[in-house]
Amino acid sequence: MVGAVSVLARAEGQGPNVVAGPDPSSTTTALDSSTTTAIATIPVDTTALAPVTTGTAPSPSATSGPAPTVARTTSTTAPLPPVPDDALWPPPGSRTTFPAPERAAEDFARRFLGMATPQLTPGRVSAGGGEATVDVRPFSSGGPRTTVLLRRVGARGWVVVGCSAERIFVEQPAPGAAVASPLTVRGRAQVFEGTVDVEVRRDGATAPIGRSFGTGGGTEVLPFEATVTFVRPPTPRGTVVVTEARADDATQGPAAATVVRVRF
């Protein structure tokens, strides 16, 4: 069953866009109410994907300034374009749509990467309007930058097609490569304590089917290598996720991530 949901937004340039979450200081970027259409998620794997909660707009009496603009959302059963094969998010078969690149980037940062309090910059949209990038940092005081690449797909809105950390470079496997177990992941990194965590995931789940780690550089960019073993999943595609742990609290998700789309 699909249902109507509401998302809170405020004007671009006033701060990072955040879907309501654990950080009460977070704000959201205003969305264009004339073009916004969102469809409630039909979970692909309810045991693996954590729910996303949305806030409600405060009443005028609860604020000292003008009431914020609220992006209206509606539900429809109209056919949607399929999620592209090269998309990292949303997962295949999802009926979730994202009317703004910031919404897609934050949902990806929270639900796929597992960042507890992602801080977003306003999206930078290409001249043609078909692509955008959004920078994500792990906490309000900053931290390493992860850049999320997005593409507009008709009525589906924005989908995530790339994710790269500024100091984590994956050289093997290449995007779209066919992989098998054991998988050797190589690249270069400059990360906290020099350690990168490496996961192989199947589509539709955030829990890894294989995990390992590699050692790069802590004060300079150095090569790393990790070997991951896994059982081939039933899905034809998945991802290799290489992350840096947060120095302050590793339980709050990664500080940065690079994600590579692969085939099994």
C-alpha positions as CSV (number, residue, x, y, z in Angstrom):
1,M,0.0,0.0,0.0
2,V,1.3,3.4,-0.9
3,G,0.5,6.5,1.2
4,A,1.0,10.2,1.4
5,V,4.0,11.6,3.2
6,S,5.2,15.1,3.9
7,V,8.7,16.4,4.0
8,L,10.0,19.6,5.5
9,A,12.1,21.9,3.5
10,R,13.6,25.4,3.7
11,A,15.2,27.7,1.2
12,E,18.5,26.7,-0.4
13,G,21.6,28.5,1.0
14,Q,20.4,28.5,4.7
15,G,22.1,25.3,5.7
16,P,22.4,21.6,4.9
17,N,19.4,19.6,3.8
18,V,18.5,16.9,6.2
19,V,15.6,14.4,6.4
20,A,14.4,14.4,10.0
21,G,16.7,12.3,12.0
22,P,18.6,12.2,15.3
23,D,20.3,15.6,14.8
24,P,17.8,18.2,16.1
25,S,20.0,21.1,14.7
26,S,19.7,19.8,11.2
27,T,17.7,21.8,8.6
28,T,16.4,21.1,5.1
29,T,16.6,22.7,1.7
30,A,13.4,24.0,0.2
31,L,11.8,22.0,-2.6
32,D,9.7,23.3,-5.4
33,S,6.1,22.5,-4.4
34,S,4.9,22.8,-8.0
35,T,7.0,19.8,-9.2
36,T,7.4,17.7,-6.1
37,T,6.0,14.2,-6.3
38,A,7.1,11.5,-3.8
39,I,5.9,7.9,-3.5
40,A,6.1,6.0,-0.3
41,T,8.6,3.2,-0.2
42,I,7.6,-0.4,-0.6
43,P,10.6,-2.0,1.2
44,V,12.8,-4.2,-0.9
45,D,14.3,-5.9,2.1
46,T,12.6,-4.9,5.4
47,T,15.2,-6.8,7.4
48,A,18.1,-4.9,5.9
49,L,16.8,-1.3,5.2
50,A,16.3,0.9,8.3
51,P,13.1,3.1,8.2
52,V,13.4,6.8,7.5
53,T,11.2,9.1,9.6
54,T,10.0,12.4,8.4
55,G,9.2,15.5,10.4
56,T,6.2,17.7,10.4
57,A,6.1,21.5,9.9
58,P,5.8,23.5,13.1
59,S,2.7,25.6,13.6
60,P,3.0,29.3,13.0
61,S,2.6,30.0,16.8
62,A,5.6,27.8,17.6
63,T,8.1,30.0,15.6
64,S,9.1,33.6,15.8
65,G,9.5,34.0,12.1
66,P,7.3,33.2,9.0
67,A,6.1,29.7,8.6
68,P,8.6,27.6,6.5
69,T,7.7,26.4,3.1
70,V,6.5,22.8,3.1
71,A,7.0,20.6,0.1
72,R,3.7,19.0,-0.8
73,T,3.9,15.3,-1.6
74,T,1.3,13.1,-3.3
75,S,1.0,9.4,-4.0
76,T,0.1,7.8,-7.3
77,T,-0.1,4.4,-8.8
78,A,1.1,5.6,-12.2
79,P,3.9,3.6,-13.8
80,L,7.4,4.7,-12.9
81,P,10.5,4.3,-15.0
82,P,12.6,1.4,-13.6
83,V,15.6,2.1,-11.4
84,P,18.6,2.2,-13.8
85,D,21.0,-0.7,-13.6
86,D,23.9,1.6,-12.7
87,A,22.0,3.2,-9.9
88,L,23.3,2.8,-6.3
89,W,20.1,4.1,-4.8
90,P,17.1,3.6,-4.5
91,P,17.3,-0.2,-4.8
92,P,15.8,-2.1,-7.7
93,G,12.0,-2.4,-7.5
94,S,11.6,0.6,-5.2
95,R,8.7,2.9,-5.7
96,T,10.3,5.8,-3.8
97,T,10.9,9.0,-5.8
98,F,13.1,11.9,-4.9
99,P,12.0,15.3,-6.3
100,A,15.2,17.0,-5.3
101,P,18.8,15.8,-5.4
102,E,19.4,16.6,-1.8
103,R,16.6,14.3,-0.8
104,A,18.1,11.4,-2.7
105,A,21.6,12.1,-1.4
106,E,20.5,12.2,2.2
107,D,18.4,9.1,2.0
108,F,21.4,7.3,0.5
109,A,23.8,8.7,3.1
110,R,21.5,7.6,6.0
111,R,20.0,4.3,4.8
112,F,22.7,2.9,2.5
113,L,26.0,4.3,4.0
114,G,24.6,4.3,7.5
115,M,25.7,7.9,8.5
116,A,23.8,8.9,11.6
117,T,24.0,12.7,11.1
118,P,24.9,13.5,7.5
119,Q,25.4,17.2,6.7
120,L,24.7,18.2,3.1
121,T,25.6,21.1,0.9
122,P,23.0,22.4,-1.6
123,G,23.0,20.3,-4.8
124,R,25.0,21.6,-7.8
125,V,22.8,20.8,-10.9
126,S,24.3,20.6,-14.4
127,A,23.4,23.2,-17.1
128,G,21.1,20.7,-18.7
129,G,19.4,19.8,-15.5
130,G,20.0,16.1,-15.8
131,E,22.8,15.6,-13.4
132,A,23.8,16.9,-9.9
133,T,26.3,16.5,-7.2
134,V,25.8,16.9,-3.4
135,D,28.7,16.9,-0.9
136,V,28.1,15.0,2.4
137,R,30.1,15.4,5.6
138,P,29.7,13.2,8.7
139,F,29.0,15.8,11.3
140,S,28.2,19.5,11.8
141,S,31.8,20.5,12.5
142,G,32.9,19.1,9.1
143,G,34.9,16.0,8.5
144,P,36.0,14.3,5.2
145,R,33.9,15.0,2.2
146,T,32.0,12.4,0.2
147,T,30.6,13.5,-3.1
148,V,27.3,11.9,-4.3
149,L,26.6,12.0,-8.0
150,L,22.9,11.9,-9.1
151,R,20.9,11.7,-12.3
152,R,17.3,12.7,-13.1
153,V,15.2,9.8,-14.4
154,G,11.9,11.2,-15.7
155,A,9.0,10.8,-13.3
156,R,11.2,8.9,-10.9
157,G,13.1,12.0,-10.1
158,W,16.7,11.7,-8.8
159,V,18.7,8.5,-8.4
160,V,22.2,8.1,-7.0
161,V,24.7,6.8,-9.6
162,G,28.0,7.5,-7.9
163,C,29.7,8.0,-4.5
164,S,33.3,8.9,-3.9
165,A,35.3,10.1,-0.9
166,E,37.9,12.7,-1.5
167,R,40.7,10.5,-0.1
168,I,39.5,7.0,-0.9
169,F,40.3,5.9,-4.5
170,V,39.2,2.4,-5.7
171,E,41.1,1.2,-8.7
172,Q,39.9,-2.4,-8.8
173,P,37.2,-3.5,-9.5
174,A,36.2,-1.0,-12.1
175,P,32.6,0.3,-12.1
176,G,30.3,-2.3,-13.8
177,A,32.9,-5.1,-13.6
178,A,31.9,-8.7,-13.1
179,V,33.2,-10.0,-9.8
180,A,33.5,-13.4,-8.0
181,S,34.8,-14.7,-4.7
182,P,37.5,-14.2,-3.6
183,L,37.5,-10.6,-4.7
184,T,40.6,-8.5,-4.5
185,V,39.9,-4.8,-4.0
186,R,42.8,-2.4,-4.6
187,G,43.2,1.4,-4.4
188,R,44.8,4.3,-2.5
189,A,43.6,6.0,0.6
190,Q,44.5,8.5,3.3
191,V,42.2,7.8,6.2
192,F,41.9,7.6,10.0
193,E,44.5,5.2,11.3
194,G,45.3,4.2,7.7
195,T,42.5,1.6,7.7
196,V,39.7,1.2,5.2
197,D,36.8,-1.2,5.7
198,V,35.7,-3.1,2.6
199,E,32.3,-4.7,2.1
200,V,30.6,-6.5,-0.8
201,R,26.8,-6.0,-0.8
202,R,24.0,-7.4,-2.9
203,D,21.2,-5.2,-4.2
204,G,18.3,-4.6,-1.9
205,A,20.2,-5.0,1.4
206,T,22.7,-3.0,3.4
207,A,24.1,-5.9,5.3
208,P,27.3,-7.1,3.6
209,I,27.7,-10.6,2.1
210,G,31.4,-10.3,2.6
211,R,33.8,-8.0,4.6
212,S,37.5,-7.3,4.9
213,F,39.8,-4.4,5.5
214,G,43.0,-2.9,4.0
215,T,45.7,-0.6,5.1
216,G,46.5,2.6,3.3
217,G,48.0,5.8,4.6
218,G,47.2,7.8,7.7
219,T,49.1,11.0,6.9
220,E,49.5,10.6,3.1
221,V,47.7,8.7,0.3
222,L,49.1,5.2,0.1
223,P,48.1,2.0,-1.7
224,F,45.8,-0.5,0.0
225,E,44.6,-4.0,-0.9
226,A,41.9,-6.3,0.6
227,T,40.6,-9.7,-0.3
228,V,36.9,-10.4,0.3
229,T,35.2,-13.8,0.2
230,F,31.5,-14.2,-0.2
231,V,28.8,-16.5,-1.4
232,R,27.3,-15.5,-4.7
233,P,23.9,-13.8,-4.1
234,P,20.7,-14.4,-6.0
235,T,20.7,-10.8,-7.3
236,P,22.7,-10.1,-10.5
237,R,24.2,-6.9,-9.2
238,G,25.6,-5.3,-6.1
239,T,28.3,-2.9,-4.8
240,V,31.7,-2.8,-3.3
241,V,31.7,-0.3,-0.4
242,V,35.0,1.1,0.9
243,T,34.7,3.3,4.0
244,E,36.7,5.3,6.6
245,A,35.6,5.0,10.2
246,R,34.7,8.1,12.3
247,A,37.5,9.0,14.7
248,D,35.0,10.3,17.3
249,D,32.4,7.4,17.4
250,A,32.5,4.5,14.9
251,T,29.0,3.5,15.9
252,Q,27.6,6.6,14.2
253,G,28.5,5.3,10.7
254,P,31.4,6.0,8.4
255,A,33.2,9.3,8.0
256,A,33.5,8.9,4.3
257,A,32.8,6.3,1.6
258,T,33.5,5.3,-2.0
259,V,31.0,2.9,-3.7
260,V,31.6,0.9,-6.9
261,R,28.7,-0.8,-8.8
262,V,29.5,-4.4,-9.8
263,R,27.9,-7.5,-11.3
264,F,28.0,-11.0,-9.9
